[in-house]
Amino acid sequence: MTEDSQRNFRSVYYEKVGFRGVEEKKSLEILLKDDRLGILPPHHESHAKVMMYRREQYLDVLHALKVVRFVSDATPQAEVYLRMYQLESGKLPRSPSFPLEPEDEVFLAIAKAMEEMVEDSVDCYWITRRFVNQLNTKYRDSLPQLPKAFEQCLNLEDGGLLAHLKMCSAAPRLPYDLWFKRCFAGCLPESSLQRVWDKVVSGSCKILVFVAVEILLTFKIKVMALNSAEKITKFLENIPQDSSDAIVSKAIDLWHKHCGTPVHSS
């Protein structure tokens, strides 16, 4: 596969919001050279101001959180992003000691993975925020349907494997939250995760189904040897990392097989 076809998901994300031709590890400022700015103002001067306002907003929110002692210089960066997101969305709890809500855990997992992909903290926060918002809006109705779609696809690919999962009462206890709500953040290494998120950002959350199916197919022998839902789920939550790239490649092939080639198959 060519380098161009393996572009980091960030490049596709930027293209979705109007930026074109962004290569990995390039800062947003480089995009000022691009005339096709999409949803941003068409003039470079305006673009620079927008990016300046974004950075100022980031610093203002960060300062506010420090003033109310929700974060400090010692706070892990992913948690800082979470608190910023909570504050800006009106969901900041009364105390930082309050337990996190399930949606907070999702944001935190995605933010931690994003940290490994995006160097600049301001860029990382904005991309994480937009990515999570996309999951909560565009895919709000689709994500709950993915477990059923997973079973249907696995049945087509390997009915015997699905039957084993049902016999062990494991089917309803599979790590669906890890797979579909967190989009495999914390499950796949970032190098593989980028390729999956590339598809999600481009318009298809169904890729998540095919990654899950390929995980089962790849580790079929191991899963078939396990005879309890607890053991199967525990294994799937901590799969070996060395097969991740091959799993994602096969999942993308499976995605094309079932969904065709349209970029926006959702």
C-alpha positions as CSV (number, residue, x, y, z in Angstrom):
1,M,0.0,0.0,0.0
2,T,1.4,3.4,-0.9
3,E,2.3,6.0,1.6
4,D,-0.5,8.2,0.3
5,S,-3.1,5.6,0.9
6,Q,-1.9,5.2,4.5
7,R,-2.3,8.8,5.4
8,N,-2.8,9.6,9.0
9,F,-6.5,10.0,9.9
10,R,-5.7,13.6,10.8
11,S,-5.2,14.4,7.2
12,V,-8.6,13.1,6.3
13,Y,-10.1,15.0,9.2
14,Y,-8.6,18.3,8.1
15,E,-9.9,17.6,4.6
16,K,-13.4,17.0,5.9
17,V,-13.4,20.5,7.5
18,G,-12.0,22.1,4.4
19,F,-8.3,21.7,4.5
20,R,-6.6,19.9,1.6
21,G,-3.4,18.1,1.2
22,V,-2.2,18.0,4.8
23,E,0.6,15.5,5.4
24,E,1.4,13.9,8.7
25,K,3.0,15.8,11.5
26,K,2.5,19.2,9.9
27,S,1.1,21.9,12.1
28,L,-2.1,23.7,11.3
29,E,-0.2,26.8,10.5
30,I,1.1,25.2,7.3
31,L,-2.4,25.0,6.1
32,L,-2.4,28.8,5.7
33,K,-0.7,28.2,2.4
34,D,-3.8,26.4,1.1
35,D,-6.3,28.5,-0.8
36,R,-9.2,26.0,-0.4
37,L,-10.1,26.6,3.2
38,G,-13.6,25.2,3.1
39,I,-15.6,26.3,6.1
40,L,-12.9,28.8,7.2
41,P,-12.6,32.3,5.7
42,P,-11.0,32.2,2.3
43,H,-8.3,34.8,3.0
44,H,-5.1,33.8,4.7
45,E,-5.3,36.8,7.0
46,S,-8.7,35.6,8.3
47,H,-7.5,32.1,8.6
48,A,-4.6,33.1,10.8
49,K,-7.0,35.1,13.0
50,V,-9.3,32.1,13.4
51,M,-6.4,29.9,14.4
52,M,-5.2,32.6,16.8
53,Y,-8.7,32.8,18.4
54,R,-8.8,29.0,18.7
55,R,-5.5,29.1,20.6
56,E,-6.6,32.0,22.8
57,Q,-9.8,30.2,23.6
58,Y,-7.8,27.1,24.6
59,L,-5.6,29.1,26.9
60,D,-8.5,31.0,28.4
61,V,-10.4,27.8,29.2
62,L,-7.2,26.3,30.6
63,H,-6.6,29.3,32.8
64,A,-10.2,29.2,34.1
65,L,-9.8,25.6,35.1
66,K,-6.6,26.4,36.9
67,V,-8.2,29.3,38.8
68,V,-11.0,27.0,40.1
69,R,-8.3,24.3,40.8
70,F,-9.8,21.7,38.5
71,V,-6.4,21.2,36.8
72,S,-2.8,22.0,37.6
73,D,0.5,21.7,35.8
74,A,0.7,18.2,37.1
75,T,-2.7,17.1,35.6
76,P,-2.3,14.5,32.8
77,Q,-2.9,16.2,29.5
78,A,-5.8,13.9,28.5
79,E,-7.6,14.8,31.7
80,V,-7.0,18.5,31.0
81,Y,-8.7,18.0,27.6
82,L,-11.6,16.3,29.4
83,R,-12.1,19.1,31.9
84,M,-11.9,21.7,29.1
85,Y,-14.5,19.8,27.1
86,Q,-16.8,19.5,30.2
87,L,-16.5,23.2,30.9
88,E,-17.2,24.3,27.4
89,S,-20.2,22.0,27.1
90,G,-21.6,23.0,30.5
91,K,-21.0,19.6,32.1
92,L,-18.1,20.4,34.5
93,P,-18.9,18.6,37.8
94,R,-19.0,20.5,41.1
95,S,-15.8,18.8,42.2
96,P,-12.8,17.2,40.3
97,S,-13.1,14.3,42.9
98,F,-16.6,13.3,41.5
99,P,-16.5,10.0,39.6
100,L,-16.4,10.2,35.9
101,E,-19.5,9.5,33.8
102,P,-19.4,6.8,31.1
103,E,-19.2,9.4,28.4
104,D,-16.3,11.0,30.2
105,E,-14.4,7.7,30.2
106,V,-15.0,7.5,26.4
107,F,-13.6,11.0,25.9
108,L,-10.6,10.3,28.1
109,A,-9.8,7.1,26.2
110,I,-10.0,8.9,22.9
111,A,-8.0,11.8,24.1
112,K,-5.2,9.5,25.4
113,A,-4.9,7.9,22.0
114,M,-5.1,11.2,20.2
115,E,-2.1,12.4,22.3
116,E,0.0,9.8,20.6
117,M,-1.0,11.1,17.1
118,V,-1.1,14.9,17.5
119,E,1.9,16.7,18.8
120,D,0.5,20.2,19.4
121,S,-1.7,20.3,22.5
122,V,-4.1,22.9,21.1
123,D,-4.5,20.9,17.9
124,C,-5.0,17.8,19.9
125,Y,-7.8,19.2,22.0
126,W,-9.7,20.6,19.0
127,I,-9.4,17.4,17.0
128,T,-10.4,15.3,20.0
129,R,-13.4,17.5,20.6
130,R,-14.5,17.4,17.0
131,F,-14.0,13.7,16.8
132,V,-16.1,13.0,19.9
133,N,-18.8,15.5,18.8
134,Q,-19.0,13.6,15.5
135,L,-19.6,10.3,17.4
136,N,-22.2,12.0,19.5
137,T,-24.1,13.6,16.7
138,K,-23.6,12.1,13.3
139,Y,-23.3,8.5,14.6
140,R,-25.6,8.9,17.6
141,D,-28.2,6.6,16.1
142,S,-25.8,4.3,14.3
143,L,-23.5,3.3,17.1
144,P,-26.1,1.5,19.2
145,Q,-26.9,-0.6,16.1
146,L,-23.3,-1.9,15.7
147,P,-23.5,-4.9,18.0
148,K,-26.4,-6.3,16.0
149,A,-24.5,-5.5,12.7
150,F,-21.4,-7.3,14.2
151,E,-23.4,-10.5,14.9
152,Q,-24.9,-10.4,11.4
153,C,-21.5,-10.0,9.8
154,L,-19.8,-12.6,12.0
155,N,-22.5,-15.0,11.2
156,L,-21.8,-14.5,7.4
157,E,-18.1,-14.9,7.9
158,D,-18.0,-17.7,10.4
159,G,-21.3,-19.0,11.8
160,G,-19.6,-21.6,13.9
161,L,-17.6,-18.9,15.8
162,L,-20.8,-17.0,16.5
163,A,-22.5,-20.1,17.7
164,H,-19.7,-20.7,20.1
165,L,-20.0,-17.2,21.5
166,K,-23.7,-17.7,22.0
167,M,-23.2,-21.1,23.6
168,C,-20.9,-19.6,26.1
169,S,-23.3,-16.7,26.7
170,A,-20.5,-14.4,25.6
171,A,-22.2,-12.7,22.6
172,P,-24.0,-10.0,24.7
173,R,-21.0,-9.5,27.0
174,L,-18.4,-8.8,24.3
175,P,-16.4,-5.5,24.8
176,Y,-18.8,-3.5,22.7
177,D,-18.1,-0.2,24.6
178,L,-14.4,-0.6,23.9
179,W,-15.0,-1.4,20.3
180,F,-17.8,0.9,19.3
181,K,-18.0,3.8,21.8
182,R,-14.3,4.2,22.3
183,C,-13.6,3.3,18.6
184,F,-10.9,0.8,19.8
185,A,-9.0,3.5,21.7
186,G,-7.0,1.5,24.3
187,C,-7.4,-1.7,22.3
188,L,-5.3,-1.1,19.2
189,P,-1.9,0.6,19.0
190,E,-2.0,4.1,17.6
191,S,-0.4,3.1,14.3
192,S,-3.3,0.8,13.6
193,L,-5.9,3.0,15.2
194,Q,-5.2,5.9,12.8
195,R,-6.3,3.8,9.9
196,V,-9.5,2.9,11.6
197,W,-10.3,6.4,12.6
198,D,-9.5,7.5,9.1
199,K,-12.6,5.7,7.9
200,V,-14.7,6.9,10.8
201,V,-13.8,10.6,10.2
202,S,-14.3,10.1,6.5
203,G,-17.9,9.1,7.1
204,S,-18.2,5.4,7.9
205,C,-18.6,4.0,11.5
206,K,-19.3,0.6,10.0
207,I,-15.5,0.0,9.8
208,L,-15.7,-0.6,13.5
209,V,-17.9,-3.6,12.9
210,F,-15.4,-5.2,10.5
211,V,-12.4,-4.6,12.8
212,A,-14.3,-6.4,15.6
213,V,-15.2,-9.2,13.2
214,E,-11.6,-9.5,12.1
215,I,-10.4,-9.6,15.7
216,L,-12.6,-12.6,16.2
217,L,-11.5,-14.3,13.0
218,T,-7.8,-13.7,13.7
219,F,-8.0,-15.2,17.2
220,K,-10.6,-17.8,16.4
221,I,-8.5,-20.7,17.7
222,K,-7.9,-19.0,21.0
223,V,-11.5,-17.9,21.4
224,M,-12.8,-21.4,20.5
225,A,-10.6,-22.8,23.2
226,L,-12.2,-20.6,25.9
227,N,-15.4,-21.8,27.4
228,S,-16.7,-18.9,29.5
229,A,-18.0,-15.5,28.7
230,E,-15.7,-13.9,31.3
231,K,-12.5,-15.5,29.8
232,I,-13.5,-14.6,26.2
233,T,-14.3,-11.0,27.1
234,K,-11.1,-10.6,29.1
235,F,-9.0,-11.9,26.2
236,L,-10.7,-9.6,23.7
237,E,-10.2,-6.6,25.9
238,N,-6.4,-7.3,25.8
239,I,-5.6,-8.8,22.4
240,P,-2.0,-9.1,21.3
241,Q,-0.8,-6.0,19.6
242,D,1.5,-7.6,17.0
243,S,-1.4,-8.6,14.8
244,S,-3.1,-5.2,14.8
245,D,-1.9,-4.0,11.4
246,A,-3.0,-7.2,9.6
247,I,-6.3,-7.1,11.4
248,V,-7.0,-3.6,10.2
249,S,-6.0,-4.4,6.7
250,K,-8.3,-7.3,6.5
251,A,-11.1,-5.3,8.2
252,I,-10.8,-2.7,5.4
253,D,-11.0,-5.4,2.8
254,L,-14.1,-6.8,4.6
255,W,-15.5,-3.3,4.7
256,H,-15.1,-3.0,0.9
257,K,-16.6,-6.4,0.4
258,H,-19.8,-5.7,2.4
259,C,-20.2,-1.9,1.8
260,G,-18.6,-1.4,-1.6
261,T,-16.2,1.4,-2.1
262,P,-18.2,4.6,-1.4
263,V,-16.2,6.8,0.9
264,H,-19.2,7.7,2.9
265,S,-20.7,4.3,3.6
266,S,-22.0,4.6,7.1
